[in-house]
Amino acid sequence: MISVAQALSNVFDLITPLEAEAVPLRQAAGRVLIEPVKAARNQPPFRASVMDGYAVRNVDLPGPLSVIGEAAAGHSFDGQIAPGQALRIFTGAPVPKGADRVIIQEDVTREGDVIRLNDGADTKPYVRAIGADFKIGDTLDAPRRLSSADVALIASMNVAEVRVARRPRVALLATGDELVMPGEAPAPDQIIASNTFGLAAMIEAEGGIAQVLPIARDREDSLLAALSLTKGSDLLVTIGGASVGDHDLVGKVALSKGMERSFYKVAMRPGKPLMAGMLDAMPMVGLPGNPVSSMVCGHVFLRPALRALQGLPAAALEQKNVPLAAPIGKNGPREHYMRASLMNDEITAADRQDSALMSVLTTANALIVRPPNDPPRDTGDLVSFIEL
């Protein structure tokens, strides 16, 4: 068995980042930006009023000043402010030539077209300089997964199209005579292929495209037929059948097809029977069949792999430290990923850690990461965790 860190490093060695493609900005949210975006304009492109009020020359205060017109967003004033003049102005409007200050409307007294500054008025200028947000040529750096704020920024830069990584196509192949699809009528000795749907959701949340293949039965011909459907995929993920039992055929069949296996078995809990390699020039990851084992391995290995495929740094999910809300016993010889609840800056391990209990994973929002042979930990001790 190899360590989790070594196994993840081996997975990264199998991966080549995907090529970039151009997409309209409307389709860019959640995609990974590959090339930096340069601003095509200043923001704001003119001196802009920060508040509703009056544009004036500061030297003319406290007035009286004659109001000579009005400016609003999208409707600028063409003239210039001369001595003794003021312009009614609204938030976002261009500040006219000659003016160097905007007085907020609450700080003036107006009688007809004449204003005077009130005592105790706010002294801030309330004028936003040209390019105060960004200037022509400023960049949004890459690589990065584009958030809604990033998309808004790019739009304000007057850029309509961006270069992003192509979405990874992931073939998902569940194996086993015991599996049926949701909605089917299982026999007394069958279960639902839940892992496939959980992993597909995880893949798509990370920007991938999940292709759910027909379930492969515990026969070599069935598995070979399913594998033939993976052509054109960027990553193959098998579920179950990667152990060493008589019915566990994934490794045997993949090796017979020329798979170059990178590793088999990882010193982690849950998720020991995990393998990875190259099959027909395509990275392949074989996940265990136990539901929680499969999902935990998805978080630990698939999510970082999908990010690396899209050009993001090849790195494990971020781990943070937080105090325990309740004690936990000593750990065994394998790195343990314990389902846990993070609340009020404290973390509590779930009472039940059986790798078949999906309901416990559903109520967890974190995984406590325990090193091999970690001693018992008491309330208040710091432990590492991954947010889910």
C-alpha positions as CSV (number, residue, x, y, z in Angstrom):
1,M,0.0,0.0,0.0
2,I,1.1,3.5,-0.7
3,S,0.2,6.7,1.2
4,V,-2.6,9.0,0.1
5,A,-0.1,11.8,-0.8
6,Q,1.9,9.4,-3.0
7,A,-1.3,8.0,-4.6
8,L,-2.5,11.5,-5.4
9,S,0.9,12.5,-6.8
10,N,0.7,9.4,-9.0
11,V,-2.8,10.4,-10.2
12,F,-1.5,13.8,-11.2
13,D,1.3,12.2,-13.1
14,L,-1.3,10.6,-15.3
15,I,-3.0,13.9,-16.2
16,T,-2.3,16.3,-19.0
17,P,-4.3,19.6,-18.8
18,L,-6.9,19.9,-21.5
19,E,-6.8,22.4,-24.4
20,A,-8.5,25.8,-24.2
21,E,-11.6,26.9,-26.1
22,A,-13.2,30.2,-26.6
23,V,-16.7,30.7,-25.1
24,P,-19.1,33.6,-24.9
25,L,-19.0,35.3,-21.5
26,R,-22.6,34.3,-20.8
27,Q,-21.4,30.7,-20.8
28,A,-18.2,31.2,-18.8
29,A,-19.4,31.0,-15.2
30,G,-17.8,28.0,-13.4
31,R,-15.4,27.4,-16.2
32,V,-11.6,27.6,-15.6
33,L,-10.0,30.6,-17.2
34,I,-6.8,29.6,-19.1
35,E,-5.6,32.9,-20.5
36,P,-5.6,36.3,-18.6
37,V,-8.3,38.8,-19.5
38,K,-7.1,42.4,-20.3
39,A,-9.4,45.3,-19.7
40,A,-10.4,47.1,-22.9
41,R,-11.5,50.3,-21.1
42,N,-11.0,52.3,-17.9
43,Q,-13.6,51.9,-15.2
44,P,-15.0,54.3,-14.6
45,P,-14.3,55.8,-18.0
46,F,-14.9,59.3,-16.7
47,R,-14.8,61.1,-13.4
48,A,-18.0,59.9,-11.8
49,S,-20.3,61.1,-9.0
50,V,-20.4,58.8,-6.0
51,M,-23.6,60.3,-4.6
52,D,-26.7,62.2,-5.5
53,G,-26.1,65.9,-5.0
54,Y,-24.5,68.9,-6.6
55,A,-21.2,69.2,-8.6
56,V,-19.4,72.4,-7.6
57,R,-16.0,74.1,-7.5
58,N,-14.7,73.7,-3.9
59,V,-13.3,77.2,-3.9
60,D,-16.8,78.7,-4.4
61,L,-18.3,77.2,-1.2
62,P,-20.3,77.9,0.9
63,G,-22.1,79.7,-1.9
64,P,-24.6,80.9,-2.8
65,L,-24.3,79.0,-6.1
66,S,-26.6,79.0,-9.2
67,V,-27.9,75.6,-10.4
68,I,-27.4,75.6,-14.2
69,G,-28.5,72.2,-15.2
70,E,-28.6,68.5,-14.5
71,A,-26.5,65.3,-15.2
72,A,-27.6,61.7,-14.6
73,A,-26.1,58.3,-15.4
74,G,-26.0,58.0,-19.2
75,H,-26.9,61.7,-19.6
76,S,-23.9,63.9,-19.2
77,F,-23.8,67.7,-19.0
78,D,-21.9,69.2,-22.0
79,G,-21.0,72.5,-20.4
80,Q,-18.4,73.6,-17.8
81,I,-18.9,74.7,-14.3
82,A,-17.9,78.4,-14.0
83,P,-17.3,80.4,-10.8
84,G,-20.5,80.6,-8.7
85,Q,-22.2,77.7,-10.5
86,A,-23.4,74.3,-9.5
87,L,-24.9,71.3,-11.4
88,R,-27.5,69.0,-10.1
89,I,-26.0,65.5,-10.4
90,F,-26.9,61.9,-9.7
91,T,-24.9,58.8,-8.7
92,G,-22.9,57.5,-11.6
93,A,-23.1,60.6,-13.8
94,P,-20.0,62.2,-15.3
95,V,-18.7,65.1,-13.2
96,P,-18.5,68.1,-15.5
97,K,-15.3,70.1,-16.3
98,G,-14.5,72.7,-13.7
99,A,-16.1,70.8,-10.8
100,D,-13.9,69.1,-8.3
101,R,-16.4,68.2,-5.6
102,V,-19.9,66.7,-5.2
103,I,-21.9,67.9,-2.2
104,I,-24.5,65.4,-1.1
105,Q,-28.0,66.7,-1.5
106,E,-28.7,66.4,2.3
107,D,-25.9,69.0,2.9
108,V,-27.4,71.9,0.9
109,T,-30.4,74.2,1.2
110,R,-32.0,75.0,-2.1
111,E,-34.3,77.9,-2.9
112,G,-35.3,77.9,-6.5
113,D,-32.1,77.6,-8.5
114,V,-29.8,78.7,-5.8
115,I,-28.1,76.4,-3.2
116,R,-26.1,77.1,-0.1
117,L,-23.9,74.7,1.9
118,N,-25.2,73.8,5.3
119,D,-23.1,74.1,8.4
120,G,-21.4,70.9,9.4
121,A,-21.5,69.5,5.8
122,D,-19.6,66.4,4.9
123,T,-16.2,67.4,3.5
124,K,-15.6,64.3,1.3
125,P,-15.3,65.1,-2.4
126,Y,-17.5,62.2,-3.6
127,V,-15.8,62.1,-7.0
128,R,-14.5,58.8,-8.4
129,A,-11.4,59.2,-10.5
130,I,-11.0,57.8,-14.0
131,G,-9.8,54.2,-13.8
132,A,-10.3,54.0,-10.0
133,D,-11.5,50.4,-10.4
134,F,-9.3,49.3,-13.2
135,K,-7.5,50.8,-16.2
136,I,-7.0,49.7,-19.8
137,G,-4.6,46.8,-19.9
138,D,-5.2,45.7,-16.3
139,T,-5.6,41.9,-16.2
140,L,-7.7,39.3,-14.4
141,D,-5.1,36.5,-13.9
142,A,-5.4,32.9,-14.9
143,P,-5.8,30.0,-14.2
144,R,-8.9,30.5,-12.0
145,R,-12.4,29.1,-11.8
146,L,-14.7,32.0,-12.9
147,S,-17.1,33.1,-10.2
148,S,-20.1,35.4,-10.7
149,A,-18.0,38.3,-9.5
150,D,-15.3,37.4,-12.1
151,V,-17.8,37.3,-14.9
152,A,-19.2,40.7,-13.8
153,L,-15.7,42.1,-13.8
154,I,-14.9,40.8,-17.3
155,A,-18.1,42.2,-18.6
156,S,-17.2,45.6,-17.2
157,M,-13.8,45.3,-18.9
158,N,-15.9,45.2,-22.2
159,V,-14.7,41.6,-23.0
160,A,-17.3,39.4,-24.6
161,E,-15.4,36.1,-25.0
162,V,-12.9,34.3,-22.9
163,R,-10.5,31.4,-23.2
164,V,-11.3,28.6,-20.8
165,A,-10.3,24.9,-20.4
166,R,-12.5,22.4,-22.2
167,R,-14.8,20.6,-19.8
168,P,-13.4,17.1,-19.0
169,R,-15.5,14.2,-20.2
170,V,-15.6,11.6,-17.5
171,A,-16.9,8.0,-18.2
172,L,-18.5,6.5,-15.1
173,L,-18.7,2.8,-15.1
174,A,-20.3,0.9,-12.2
175,T,-19.7,-2.8,-12.0
176,G,-21.4,-5.7,-10.2
177,D,-24.3,-8.2,-10.6
178,E,-25.8,-6.7,-7.4
179,L,-26.5,-3.3,-8.9
180,V,-29.7,-1.9,-10.5
181,M,-30.4,1.7,-11.6
182,P,-32.7,3.9,-9.4
183,G,-36.3,3.4,-10.2
184,E,-35.9,-0.3,-11.2
185,A,-37.2,-3.1,-9.1
186,P,-34.2,-4.8,-7.4
187,A,-34.2,-8.5,-6.6
188,P,-33.9,-9.4,-2.9
189,D,-30.1,-9.7,-3.2
190,Q,-29.6,-6.4,-5.2
191,I,-28.9,-2.8,-4.3
192,I,-29.2,0.6,-6.1
193,A,-26.2,2.0,-8.0
194,S,-26.1,5.1,-5.9
195,N,-22.4,5.8,-6.2
196,T,-22.7,6.6,-9.9
197,F,-25.2,9.4,-9.3
198,G,-23.3,10.9,-6.4
199,L,-20.0,10.9,-8.3
200,A,-21.7,12.3,-11.4
201,A,-23.0,15.2,-9.3
202,M,-19.5,15.7,-7.9
203,I,-17.9,15.6,-11.3
204,E,-20.3,18.2,-12.7
205,A,-19.9,20.4,-9.7
206,E,-16.2,20.5,-10.5
207,G,-16.8,21.5,-14.1
208,G,-16.7,18.0,-15.7
209,I,-19.2,16.3,-18.0
210,A,-20.3,12.9,-16.5
211,Q,-21.2,10.1,-19.0
212,V,-23.0,7.4,-17.0
213,L,-22.3,4.0,-18.8
214,P,-24.5,0.9,-18.5
215,I,-23.7,-1.2,-15.5
216,A,-21.1,-3.8,-16.2
217,R,-22.0,-7.3,-14.9
218,D,-19.5,-9.6,-13.2
219,R,-18.4,-11.1,-16.6
220,E,-15.4,-10.3,-18.6
221,D,-17.5,-9.8,-21.8
222,S,-19.8,-7.4,-20.1
223,L,-17.0,-5.4,-18.7
224,L,-15.2,-5.3,-22.1
225,A,-18.4,-4.2,-23.8
226,A,-18.7,-1.3,-21.3
227,L,-15.1,-0.3,-21.7
228,S,-15.6,0.0,-25.4
229,L,-18.0,2.9,-24.8
230,T,-15.3,5.0,-23.2
231,K,-13.7,6.2,-26.4
232,G,-13.3,10.0,-26.5
233,S,-13.4,10.4,-22.7
234,D,-10.7,12.3,-20.9
235,L,-10.9,10.2,-17.7
236,L,-12.4,6.8,-16.9
237,V,-13.7,6.2,-13.4
238,T,-14.8,2.6,-12.5
239,I,-16.8,1.9,-9.3
240,G,-16.4,-1.5,-7.6
241,G,-14.7,-4.6,-8.8
242,A,-11.2,-3.3,-8.0
243,S,-10.5,-5.6,-5.1
244,V,-9.1,-9.2,-5.2
245,G,-12.3,-11.3,-4.8
246,D,-13.3,-13.9,-7.4
247,H,-15.9,-11.4,-8.9
248,D,-13.6,-8.4,-8.9
249,L,-12.7,-8.2,-12.5
250,V,-11.9,-4.6,-13.2
251,G,-8.1,-4.8,-12.6
252,K,-7.8,-8.2,-14.4
253,V,-9.7,-7.0,-17.5
254,A,-8.0,-3.6,-17.6
255,L,-4.6,-5.2,-17.4
256,S,-5.6,-7.6,-20.2
257,K,-6.3,-4.5,-22.3
258,G,-2.9,-3.2,-21.7
259,M,-3.5,-0.9,-18.7
260,E,-0.3,0.5,-17.3
261,R,-1.2,0.4,-13.6
262,S,0.3,3.2,-11.4
263,F,-0.7,1.8,-8.1
264,Y,-3.2,-0.5,-6.3
265,K,-4.2,-0.2,-2.7
266,V,-3.9,3.0,-0.7
267,A,-3.2,3.2,3.1
268,M,-6.5,5.1,3.8
269,R,-9.7,4.5,5.5
270,P,-12.2,4.2,3.9
271,G,-11.0,3.5,0.4
272,K,-8.2,1.0,0.6
273,P,-9.0,-0.9,-2.7
274,L,-8.2,2.0,-5.0
275,M,-6.2,1.8,-8.2
276,A,-5.1,4.1,-11.0
277,G,-3.3,3.8,-14.3
278,M,-3.4,4.5,-18.1
279,L,-5.8,2.6,-20.4
280,D,-5.7,3.3,-24.1
281,A,-3.8,6.6,-23.4
282,M,-6.7,7.6,-21.0
283,P,-6.2,8.1,-17.2
284,M,-8.2,5.6,-15.3
285,V,-9.2,5.6,-11.6
286,G,-10.8,2.5,-10.0
287,L,-12.8,3.4,-7.0
288,P,-14.0,1.0,-4.3
289,G,-17.6,-0.1,-4.4
290,N,-18.7,0.7,-0.8
291,P,-20.8,3.9,-1.1
292,V,-18.9,6.0,1.4
293,S,-15.5,4.7,0.3
294,S,-16.4,5.7,-3.3
295,M,-17.5,9.2,-2.3
296,V,-14.6,9.9,0.0
297,C,-12.2,8.8,-2.6
298,G,-14.0,11.1,-5.0
299,H,-13.3,14.0,-2.8
300,V,-9.7,13.1,-2.1
301,F,-8.7,12.0,-5.7
302,L,-11.3,12.9,-8.3
303,R,-11.9,16.5,-7.4
304,P,-8.2,17.4,-7.5
305,A,-7.7,15.4,-10.7
306,L,-10.6,17.3,-12.4
307,R,-9.1,20.6,-11.3
308,A,-5.7,19.6,-12.7
309,L,-7.3,18.5,-16.0
310,Q,-8.8,22.0,-16.3
311,G,-5.4,23.7,-15.8
312,L,-5.7,24.5,-12.1
313,P,-2.7,23.7,-9.8
314,A,-2.2,20.0,-9.1
315,A,-2.9,20.1,-5.4
316,A,-4.8,18.2,-2.7
317,L,-8.0,19.8,-1.4
318,E,-7.2,22.4,1.2
319,Q,-7.0,21.2,4.8
320,K,-7.6,23.5,7.7
321,N,-7.3,23.0,11.5
322,V,-10.1,23.4,14.1
323,P,-10.6,22.2,17.7
324,L,-12.5,19.1,18.5
325,A,-15.9,19.5,20.2
326,A,-15.7,16.0,21.6
327,P,-12.9,13.4,22.1
328,I,-12.0,10.7,19.6
329,G,-10.1,7.5,20.1
330,K,-6.7,6.5,18.6
331,N,-6.4,5.9,14.9
332,G,-5.0,2.7,13.2
333,P,-2.3,2.3,10.7
334,R,-4.1,4.0,7.8
335,E,-5.0,7.6,7.2
336,H,-8.6,8.0,8.3
337,Y,-11.1,10.3,6.7
338,M,-13.9,10.6,9.3
339,R,-17.3,12.0,8.5
340,A,-17.8,15.0,10.8
341,S,-19.9,18.1,11.5
342,L,-18.3,21.5,11.6
343,M,-20.2,24.1,13.6
344,N,-19.3,27.2,15.5
345,D,-15.6,26.8,14.8
346,E,-15.6,23.3,16.3
347,I,-15.8,19.8,14.8
348,T,-17.5,16.7,15.9
349,A,-16.8,13.2,14.4
350,A,-19.9,11.2,13.6
351,D,-20.5,8.3,16.0
352,R,-20.8,5.8,13.1
353,Q,-18.1,5.6,10.5
354,D,-19.2,2.4,8.7
355,S,-18.3,2.8,5.0
356,A,-21.7,1.6,3.9
357,L,-23.7,4.3,5.7
358,M,-24.5,7.0,3.2
359,S,-27.0,8.7,5.5
360,V,-24.1,9.7,7.8
361,L,-22.2,11.2,4.9
362,T,-25.3,13.2,4.0
363,T,-25.4,14.9,7.4
364,A,-21.6,15.6,7.4
365,N,-20.1,18.8,6.1
366,A,-16.5,17.9,6.7
367,L,-14.0,15.1,6.8
368,I,-11.6,14.9,9.7
369,V,-8.2,13.8,8.3
370,R,-6.3,11.7,10.8
371,P,-2.7,10.6,10.3
372,P,-1.7,6.9,10.6
373,N,-1.4,5.8,14.3
374,D,-2.7,9.2,15.5
375,P,-3.1,9.0,19.3
376,P,-6.4,9.7,21.1
377,R,-7.5,13.3,20.9
378,D,-9.3,15.2,23.5
379,T,-11.9,18.1,23.4
380,G,-10.1,21.2,22.3
381,D,-7.3,19.4,20.4
382,L,-6.7,20.7,16.9
383,V,-7.4,18.3,14.1
384,S,-7.2,18.7,10.3
385,F,-10.3,18.6,8.1
386,I,-11.5,19.0,4.6
387,E,-14.7,20.9,4.0
388,L,-17.4,19.1,1.9
